[in-house]
Amino acid sequence: GVRCPRVKIKVCGFLDPENAASAVDLGADFLGLNFCAQSPRYVSPARACRIADAVRGRVPLVGVFVNSPRQEVAAVAARVGLDFVQFSGDEGPEDVAPFAGRAIKVFRSGGDPGPEALAPYAAAWGLLFDAPHATLYGGTGAAWSYATVMRTVQRLPGRRVFLAGGLGPDNVRRAVAAVRPFAVDVCSRVESAPGIKDPELLRRLFEEVQHAQAPSAP
């Protein structure tokens, strides 16, 4: 059969340069830095610069923002040297538009938000579907019915779809097989403490994603 492109892995929420570098060594395709002040994985722009410098040129950097003013997003992106900007809050199309070519818009709908919700973000570089949660913006570790995103993926051929929400070594294989996303986004379930990724959990996760895509996989 035709080989599908390899599902990519975005590891989010780093606090330490060495920890970030080790994740890249293990095979991370994207690195996420969290600029939401309420998050236990929040990094200041100064700290983010140190982490970015440890991996610069090896992996694209994604800045995660929640309802930040546009000027602030632009300033942090320029200072840290972010490749992509992720909008994880209630940002509307007008907030995302200035960054469209490098924007990832998050939907915390736990499935298919429907064509009308997605239409205003047609120009966004990527779309991320996370677990439904009323107040917490990601990083909750909550799993949900990933298969519901499959409809969205099928309806959006060619769109880069990231799958997030409670993914770890124990369930990522099933999720990848069910959805076939462009990438999976992992955070809390590959950690030894908030913001510190566990190399063994990451190694297992990367193996599981590979197994999910092996030609022999059911």
C-alpha positions as protocol buffer text, in pm:
chain_id: "A"
residue {
  index: 1
  type: GLY
  ca { x: 0 y: 0 z: 0 }
}
residue {
  index: 2
  type: VAL
  ca { x: 93 y: 366 z: -20 }
}
residue {
  index: 3
  type: ARG
  ca { x: 302 y: 480 z: 272 }
}
residue {
  index: 4
  type: CYS
  ca { x: 149 y: 772 z: 458 }
}
residue {
  index: 5
  type: PRO
  ca { x: 377 y: 1053 z: 578 }
}
residue {
  index: 6
  type: ARG
  ca { x: 508 y: 982 z: 927 }
}
residue {
  index: 7
  type: VAL
  ca { x: 294 y: 1125 z: 1205 }
}
residue {
  index: 8
  type: LYS
  ca { x: 496 y: 1399 z: 1373 }
}
residue {
  index: 9
  type: ILE
  ca { x: 535 y: 1447 z: 1748 }
}
residue {
  index: 10
  type: LYS
  ca { x: 506 y: 1782 z: 1926 }
}
residue {
  index: 11
  type: VAL
  ca { x: 627 y: 1784 z: 2284 }
}
residue {
  index: 12
  type: CYS
  ca { x: 495 y: 2079 z: 2481 }
}
residue {
  index: 13
  type: GLY
  ca { x: 574 y: 2265 z: 2801 }
}
residue {
  index: 14
  type: PHE
  ca { x: 950 y: 2271 z: 2867 }
}
residue {
  index: 15
  type: LEU
  ca { x: 1116 y: 2454 z: 3157 }
}
residue {
  index: 16
  type: ASP
  ca { x: 1477 y: 2343 z: 3115 }
}
residue {
  index: 17
  type: PRO
  ca { x: 1722 y: 2374 z: 2819 }
}
residue {
  index: 18
  type: GLU
  ca { x: 1889 y: 2034 z: 2875 }
}
residue {
  index: 19
  type: ASN
  ca { x: 1553 y: 1860 z: 2908 }
}
residue {
  index: 20
  type: ALA
  ca { x: 1441 y: 2019 z: 2581 }
}
residue {
  index: 21
  type: ALA
  ca { x: 1762 y: 1914 z: 2403 }
}
residue {
  index: 22
  type: SER
  ca { x: 1719 y: 1554 z: 2521 }
}
residue {
  index: 23
  type: ALA
  ca { x: 1365 y: 1547 z: 2379 }
}
residue {
  index: 24
  type: VAL
  ca { x: 1501 y: 1658 z: 2042 }
}
residue {
  index: 25
  type: ASP
  ca { x: 1773 y: 1390 z: 2064 }
}
residue {
  index: 26
  type: LEU
  ca { x: 1498 y: 1131 z: 2115 }
}
residue {
  index: 27
  type: GLY
  ca { x: 1307 y: 1247 z: 1807 }
}
residue {
  index: 28
  type: ALA
  ca { x: 1067 y: 1533 z: 1887 }
}
residue {
  index: 29
  type: ASP
  ca { x: 954 y: 1710 z: 1567 }
}
residue {
  index: 30
  type: PHE
  ca { x: 817 y: 2026 z: 1734 }
}
residue {
  index: 31
  type: LEU
  ca { x: 893 y: 2182 z: 2073 }
}
residue {
  index: 32
  type: GLY
  ca { x: 627 y: 2382 z: 2257 }
}
residue {
  index: 33
  type: LEU
  ca { x: 699 y: 2668 z: 2499 }
}
residue {
  index: 34
  type: ASN
  ca { x: 412 y: 2784 z: 2718 }
}
residue {
  index: 35
  type: PHE
  ca { x: 361 y: 3159 z: 2767 }
}
residue {
  index: 36
  type: CYS
  ca { x: 35 y: 3131 z: 2963 }
}
residue {
  index: 37
  type: ALA
  ca { x: 109 y: 3280 z: 3306 }
}
residue {
  index: 38
  type: GLN
  ca { x: -149 y: 3057 z: 3479 }
}
residue {
  index: 39
  type: SER
  ca { x: 20 y: 2737 z: 3361 }
}
residue {
  index: 40
  type: PRO
  ca { x: 258 y: 2535 z: 3580 }
}
residue {
  index: 41
  type: ARG
  ca { x: 471 y: 2510 z: 3264 }
}
residue {
  index: 42
  type: TYR
  ca { x: 486 y: 2887 z: 3206 }
}
residue {
  index: 43
  type: VAL
  ca { x: 821 y: 3024 z: 3088 }
}
residue {
  index: 44
  type: SER
  ca { x: 923 y: 3388 z: 3080 }
}
residue {
  index: 45
  type: PRO
  ca { x: 1054 y: 3515 z: 2746 }
}
residue {
  index: 46
  type: ALA
  ca { x: 1405 y: 3527 z: 2897 }
}
residue {
  index: 47
  type: ARG
  ca { x: 1390 y: 3163 z: 3005 }
}
residue {
  index: 48
  type: ALA
  ca { x: 1230 y: 3068 z: 2672 }
}
residue {
  index: 49
  type: CYS
  ca { x: 1529 y: 3223 z: 2493 }
}
residue {
  index: 50
  type: ARG
  ca { x: 1767 y: 2996 z: 2687 }
}
residue {
  index: 51
  type: ILE
  ca { x: 1562 y: 2689 z: 2597 }
}
residue {
  index: 52
  type: ALA
  ca { x: 1534 y: 2801 z: 2234 }
}
residue {
  index: 53
  type: ASP
  ca { x: 1910 y: 2855 z: 2209 }
}
residue {
  index: 54
  type: ALA
  ca { x: 1968 y: 2495 z: 2327 }
}
residue {
  index: 55
  type: VAL
  ca { x: 1774 y: 2349 z: 2032 }
}
residue {
  index: 56
  type: ARG
  ca { x: 1782 y: 2625 z: 1772 }
}
residue {
  index: 57
  type: GLY
  ca { x: 1804 y: 2504 z: 1413 }
}
residue {
  index: 58
  type: ARG
  ca { x: 1727 y: 2144 z: 1510 }
}
residue {
  index: 59
  type: VAL
  ca { x: 1351 y: 2162 z: 1559 }
}
residue {
  index: 60
  type: PRO
  ca { x: 1071 y: 2416 z: 1502 }
}
residue {
  index: 61
  type: LEU
  ca { x: 967 y: 2609 z: 1812 }
}
residue {
  index: 62
  type: VAL
  ca { x: 599 y: 2667 z: 1890 }
}
residue {
  index: 63
  type: GLY
  ca { x: 491 y: 2938 z: 2133 }
}
residue {
  index: 64
  type: VAL
  ca { x: 168 y: 2860 z: 2319 }
}
residue {
  index: 65
  type: PHE
  ca { x: -44 y: 3165 z: 2404 }
}
residue {
  index: 66
  type: VAL
  ca { x: -381 y: 3200 z: 2579 }
}
residue {
  index: 67
  type: ASN
  ca { x: -574 y: 3521 z: 2510 }
}
residue {
  index: 68
  type: SER
  ca { x: -260 y: 3733 z: 2491 }
}
residue {
  index: 69
  type: PRO
  ca { x: -275 y: 4074 z: 2317 }
}
residue {
  index: 70
  type: ARG
  ca { x: -158 y: 4059 z: 1956 }
}
residue {
  index: 71
  type: GLN
  ca { x: 133 y: 4296 z: 2021 }
}
residue {
  index: 72
  type: GLU
  ca { x: 256 y: 4074 z: 2303 }
}
residue {
  index: 73
  type: VAL
  ca { x: 241 y: 3761 z: 2086 }
}
residue {
  index: 74
  type: ALA
  ca { x: 436 y: 3938 z: 1810 }
}
residue {
  index: 75
  type: ALA
  ca { x: 697 y: 4072 z: 2054 }
}
residue {
  index: 76
  type: VAL
  ca { x: 757 y: 3734 z: 2222 }
}
residue {
  index: 77
  type: ALA
  ca { x: 769 y: 3553 z: 1887 }
}
residue {
  index: 78
  type: ALA
  ca { x: 1035 y: 3797 z: 1763 }
}
residue {
  index: 79
  type: ARG
  ca { x: 1242 y: 3790 z: 2082 }
}
residue {
  index: 80
  type: VAL
  ca { x: 1245 y: 3411 z: 2126 }
}
residue {
  index: 81
  type: GLY
  ca { x: 1258 y: 3332 z: 1754 }
}
residue {
  index: 82
  type: LEU
  ca { x: 940 y: 3126 z: 1740 }
}
residue {
  index: 83
  type: ASP
  ca { x: 863 y: 2936 z: 1420 }
}
residue {
  index: 84
  type: PHE
  ca { x: 494 y: 2887 z: 1504 }
}
residue {
  index: 85
  type: VAL
  ca { x: 239 y: 3055 z: 1727 }
}
residue {
  index: 86
  type: GLN
  ca { x: -31 y: 2845 z: 1892 }
}
residue {
  index: 87
  type: PHE
  ca { x: -356 y: 3010 z: 2001 }
}
residue {
  index: 88
  type: SER
  ca { x: -496 y: 2800 z: 2286 }
}
residue {
  index: 89
  type: GLY
  ca { x: -755 y: 3042 z: 2423 }
}
residue {
  index: 90
  type: ASP
  ca { x: -1067 y: 3210 z: 2291 }
}
residue {
  index: 91
  type: GLU
  ca { x: -889 y: 3405 z: 2019 }
}
residue {
  index: 92
  type: GLY
  ca { x: -1102 y: 3491 z: 1719 }
}
residue {
  index: 93
  type: PRO
  ca { x: -1010 y: 3494 z: 1349 }
}
residue {
  index: 94
  type: GLU
  ca { x: -900 y: 3858 z: 1372 }
}
residue {
  index: 95
  type: ASP
  ca { x: -641 y: 3764 z: 1639 }
}
residue {
  index: 96
  type: VAL
  ca { x: -507 y: 3471 z: 1441 }
}
residue {
  index: 97
  type: ALA
  ca { x: -504 y: 3640 z: 1097 }
}
residue {
  index: 98
  type: PRO
  ca { x: -181 y: 3844 z: 1139 }
}
residue {
  index: 99
  type: PHE
  ca { x: 6 y: 3519 z: 1212 }
}
residue {
  index: 100
  type: ALA
  ca { x: -185 y: 3294 z: 969 }
}
residue {
  index: 101
  type: GLY
  ca { x: 116 y: 3148 z: 787 }
}
residue {
  index: 102
  type: ARG
  ca { x: 257 y: 3020 z: 1117 }
}
residue {
  index: 103
  type: ALA
  ca { x: -56 y: 2997 z: 1333 }
}
residue {
  index: 104
  type: ILE
  ca { x: -195 y: 2685 z: 1501 }
}
residue {
  index: 105
  type: LYS
  ca { x: -551 y: 2737 z: 1625 }
}
residue {
  index: 106
  type: VAL
  ca { x: -674 y: 2517 z: 1909 }
}
residue {
  index: 107
  type: PHE
  ca { x: -1026 y: 2377 z: 1943 }
}
residue {
  index: 108
  type: ARG
  ca { x: -1112 y: 2229 z: 2282 }
}
residue {
  index: 109
  type: SER
  ca { x: -1428 y: 2067 z: 2151 }
}
residue {
  index: 110
  type: GLY
  ca { x: -1323 y: 1707 z: 2207 }
}
residue {
  index: 111
  type: GLY
  ca { x: -1407 y: 1617 z: 1850 }
}
residue {
  index: 112
  type: ASP
  ca { x: -1555 y: 1774 z: 1541 }
}
residue {
  index: 113
  type: PRO
  ca { x: -1645 y: 2140 z: 1603 }
}
residue {
  index: 114
  type: GLY
  ca { x: -1818 y: 2152 z: 1265 }
}
residue {
  index: 115
  type: PRO
  ca { x: -1751 y: 2336 z: 938 }
}
residue {
  index: 116
  type: GLU
  ca { x: -1884 y: 2673 z: 1059 }
}
residue {
  index: 117
  type: ALA
  ca { x: -1644 y: 2684 z: 1355 }
}
residue {
  index: 118
  type: LEU
  ca { x: -1347 y: 2590 z: 1137 }
}
residue {
  index: 119
  type: ALA
  ca { x: -1419 y: 2807 z: 833 }
}
residue {
  index: 120
  type: PRO
  ca { x: -1285 y: 3137 z: 977 }
}
residue {
  index: 121
  type: TYR
  ca { x: -945 y: 2970 z: 1028 }
}
residue {
  index: 122
  type: ALA
  ca { x: -898 y: 2845 z: 672 }
}
residue {
  index: 123
  type: ALA
  ca { x: -568 y: 3036 z: 644 }
}
residue {
  index: 124
  type: ALA
  ca { x: -417 y: 2897 z: 967 }
}
residue {
  index: 125
  type: TRP
  ca { x: -108 y: 2682 z: 920 }
}
residue {
  index: 126
  type: GLY
  ca { x: -249 y: 2411 z: 1146 }
}
residue {
  index: 127
  type: LEU
  ca { x: -547 y: 2314 z: 1362 }
}
residue {
  index: 128
  type: LEU
  ca { x: -519 y: 2143 z: 1701 }
}
residue {
  index: 129
  type: PHE
  ca { x: -799 y: 1943 z: 1860 }
}
residue {
  index: 130
  type: ASP
  ca { x: -781 y: 1900 z: 2236 }
}
residue {
  index: 131
  type: ALA
  ca { x: -990 y: 1742 z: 2509 }
}
residue {
  index: 132
  type: PRO
  ca { x: -1305 y: 1932 z: 2605 }
}
residue {
  index: 133
  type: HIS
  ca { x: -1245 y: 2135 z: 2918 }
}
residue {
  index: 134
  type: ALA
  ca { x: -1434 y: 2440 z: 3029 }
}
residue {
  index: 135
  type: THR
  ca { x: -1166 y: 2628 z: 3222 }
}
residue {
  index: 136
  type: LEU
  ca { x: -824 y: 2468 z: 3174 }
}
residue {
  index: 137
  type: TYR
  ca { x: -638 y: 2549 z: 2854 }
}
residue {
  index: 138
  type: GLY
  ca { x: -450 y: 2227 z: 2776 }
}
residue {
  index: 139
  type: GLY
  ca { x: -202 y: 2031 z: 2985 }
}
residue {
  index: 140
  type: THR
  ca { x: -481 y: 1861 z: 3178 }
}
residue {
  index: 141
  type: GLY
  ca { x: -384 y: 1506 z: 3081 }
}
residue {
  index: 142
  type: ALA
  ca { x: -750 y: 1427 z: 3017 }
}
residue {
  index: 143
  type: ALA
  ca { x: -813 y: 1163 z: 2753 }
}
residue {
  index: 144
  type: TRP
  ca { x: -1122 y: 1170 z: 2532 }
}
residue {
  index: 145
  type: SER
  ca { x: -1274 y: 991 z: 2236 }
}
residue {
  index: 146
  type: TYR
  ca { x: -1010 y: 1065 z: 1974 }
}
residue {
  index: 147
  type: ALA
  ca { x: -1198 y: 888 z: 1696 }
}
residue {
  index: 148
  type: THR
  ca { x: -1443 y: 1178 z: 1678 }
}
residue {
  index: 149
  type: VAL
  ca { x: -1167 y: 1388 z: 1520 }
}
residue {
  index: 150
  type: MET
  ca { x: -1146 y: 1141 z: 1231 }
}
residue {
  index: 151
  type: ARG
  ca { x: -1448 y: 1306 z: 1067 }
}
residue {
  index: 152
  type: THR
  ca { x: -1274 y: 1642 z: 1078 }
}
residue {
  index: 153
  type: VAL
  ca { x: -954 y: 1501 z: 929 }
}
residue {
  index: 154
  type: GLN
  ca { x: -1147 y: 1337 z: 646 }
}
residue {
  index: 155
  type: ARG
  ca { x: -1335 y: 1658 z: 575 }
}
residue {
  index: 156
  type: LEU
  ca { x: -1019 y: 1869 z: 569 }
}
residue {
  index: 157
  type: PRO
  ca { x: -787 y: 1697 z: 322 }
}
residue {
  index: 158
  type: GLY
  ca { x: -449 y: 1859 z: 318 }
}
residue {
  index: 159
  type: ARG
  ca { x: -497 y: 2042 z: 650 }
}
residue {
  index: 160
  type: ARG
  ca { x: -238 y: 1990 z: 923 }
}
residue {
  index: 161
  type: VAL
  ca { x: -430 y: 1845 z: 1216 }
}
residue {
  index: 162
  type: PHE
  ca { x: -266 y: 1812 z: 1558 }
}
residue {
  index: 163
  type: LEU
  ca { x: -424 y: 1573 z: 1809 }
}
residue {
  index: 164
  type: ALA
  ca { x: -385 y: 1653 z: 2180 }
}
residue {
  index: 165
  type: GLY
  ca { x: -537 y: 1574 z: 2518 }
}
residue {
  index: 166
  type: GLY
  ca { x: -416 y: 1301 z: 2751 }
}
residue {
  index: 167
  type: LEU
  ca { x: -187 y: 1128 z: 2502 }
}
residue {
  index: 168
  type: GLY
  ca { x: 86 y: 908 z: 2644 }
}
residue {
  index: 169
  type: PRO
  ca { x: 273 y: 583 z: 2575 }
}
residue {
  index: 170
  type: ASP
  ca { x: -27 y: 374 z: 2683 }
}
residue {
  index: 171
  type: ASN
  ca { x: -283 y: 517 z: 2438 }
}
residue {
  index: 172
  type: VAL
  ca { x: -105 y: 704 z: 2158 }
}
residue {
  index: 173
  type: ARG
  ca { x: -93 y: 399 z: 1930 }
}
residue {
  index: 174
  type: ARG
  ca { x: -473 y: 364 z: 1931 }
}
residue {
  index: 175
  type: ALA
  ca { x: -520 y: 738 z: 1883 }
}
residue {
  index: 176
  type: VAL
  ca { x: -285 y: 756 z: 1584 }
}
residue {
  index: 177
  type: ALA
  ca { x: -446 y: 452 z: 1424 }
}
residue {
  index: 178
  type: ALA
  ca { x: -795 y: 600 z: 1473 }
}
residue {
  index: 179
  type: VAL
  ca { x: -726 y: 955 z: 1354 }
}
residue {
  index: 180
  type: ARG
  ca { x: -412 y: 950 z: 1135 }
}
residue {
  index: 181
  type: PRO
  ca { x: -336 y: 1312 z: 1227 }
}
residue {
  index: 182
  type: PHE
  ca { x: -55 y: 1525 z: 1089 }
}
residue {
  index: 183
  type: ALA
  ca { x: 93 y: 1528 z: 1441 }
}
residue {
  index: 184
  type: VAL
  ca { x: 27 y: 1432 z: 1802 }
}
residue {
  index: 185
  type: ASP
  ca { x: 81 y: 1679 z: 2084 }
}
residue {
  index: 186
  type: VAL
  ca { x: 201 y: 1542 z: 2419 }
}
residue {
  index: 187
  type: CYS
  ca { x: 271 y: 1705 z: 2752 }
}
residue {
  index: 188
  type: SER
  ca { x: 169 y: 1585 z: 3098 }
}
residue {
  index: 189
  type: ARG
  ca { x: 171 y: 1211 z: 3030 }
}
residue {
  index: 190
  type: VAL
  ca { x: 540 y: 1209 z: 2935 }
}
residue {
  index: 191
  type: GLU
  ca { x: 653 y: 1398 z: 3246 }
}
residue {
  index: 192
  type: SER
  ca { x: 823 y: 1311 z: 3575 }
}
residue {
  index: 193
  type: ALA
  ca { x: 712 y: 1654 z: 3709 }
}
residue {
  index: 194
  type: PRO
  ca { x: 529 y: 1950 z: 3548 }
}
residue {
  index: 195
  type: GLY
  ca { x: 755 y: 2085 z: 3273 }
}
residue {
  index: 196
  type: ILE
  ca { x: 1015 y: 1807 z: 3308 }
}
residue {
  index: 197
  type: LYS
  ca { x: 991 y: 1535 z: 3043 }
}
residue {
  index: 198
  type: ASP
  ca { x: 1086 y: 1180 z: 3134 }
}
residue {
  index: 199
  type: PRO
  ca { x: 1326 y: 1034 z: 2872 }
}
residue {
  index: 200
  type: GLU
  ca { x: 1197 y: 678 z: 2919 }
}
residue {
  index: 201
  type: LEU
  ca { x: 833 y: 782 z: 2876 }
}
residue {
  index: 202
  type: LEU
  ca { x: 927 y: 983 z: 2566 }
}
residue {
  index: 203
  type: ARG
  ca { x: 1121 y: 689 z: 2423 }
}
residue {
  index: 204
  type: ARG
  ca { x: 823 y: 460 z: 2472 }
}
residue {
  index: 205
  type: LEU
  ca { x: 589 y: 718 z: 2318 }
}
residue {
  index: 206
  type: PHE
  ca { x: 802 y: 756 z: 2005 }
}
residue {
  index: 207
  type: GLU
  ca { x: 815 y: 377 z: 1967 }
}
residue {
  index: 208
  type: GLU
  ca { x: 437 y: 350 z: 2001 }
}
residue {
  index: 209
  type: VAL
  ca { x: 381 y: 613 z: 1732 }
}
residue {
  index: 210
  type: GLN
  ca { x: 616 y: 421 z: 1501 }
}
residue {
  index: 211
  type: HIS
  ca { x: 433 y: 93 z: 1571 }
}
residue {
  index: 212
  type: ALA
  ca { x: 98 y: 257 z: 1499 }
}
residue {
  index: 213
  type: GLN
  ca { x: 215 y: 333 z: 1147 }
}
residue {
  index: 214
  type: ALA
  ca { x: 392 y: 7 z: 1067 }
}
residue {
  index: 215
  type: PRO
  ca { x: 247 y: -160 z: 754 }
}
residue {
  index: 216
  type: SER
  ca { x: 158 y: -466 z: 965 }
}
residue {
  index: 217
  type: ALA
  ca { x: -46 y: -256 z: 1209 }
}
residue {
  index: 218
  type: PRO
  ca { x: -415 y: -355 z: 1215 }
}
